[in-house]
């Protein structure tokens, strides 16, 4: 059986909370990058569509 003090428990809780916070920040960043990529791709598609219809109709 491992004996832990209160300060060790507090430090462990803080460390766990910090890693969870870091993971959530990284996930948010990844989602935002994906959204930006998707947005720019749709914007390019839309501009191609407009160009085609304005020039060739």
N, C-alpha and C positions, 0 to 999 in steps of 0.2 A: 504494500500500500504506500502511495506517495503522499507525503505530508506537504501541504502548501499553505503559505501564510496569506493573510488578507491582501498584503501589498502585491504578492505574486498573482493572486486572482485578479486584482484590479488591473495590473499591467497586461495580463493575458486578455482580459475583456477589451481593454483599450486597443491592443494589437489586432484583435479580431475585428473590432469596429473599424479600425483604420484600413485593414485589407478589404473589408466589404465596401467601404467608401471608395477606395481606389478602383476596385472592380466596377462599381457602378459608374464612376467617372469615365473609365475606359469604354464601357459599353455605350454610354451616351455619345462619346466621341465617335465611335464606330458607326452608330446609327445616323449621326449627323452627316458624316462623310458619305454614307450610302444615299441619304436623302438628297444631298447636294449633287451627287453624280446623276441620280435619277432625274432631278430637276433640270440640270443642264442638258441631258440627253433629250428630254421631252421638248425643251426649248429649241434645240437644234432641229428636231423632227418638225416642229411647228413652223419654224422659219423656212425650212426646205419646202414644206407644203405650200406656204404662202407664196414663196418665190415662184414655184412651178405654176401655180394657178394665176398669178399676176402676169407672168411672161407668156404663157402658152395658151391662154384662153381668148 
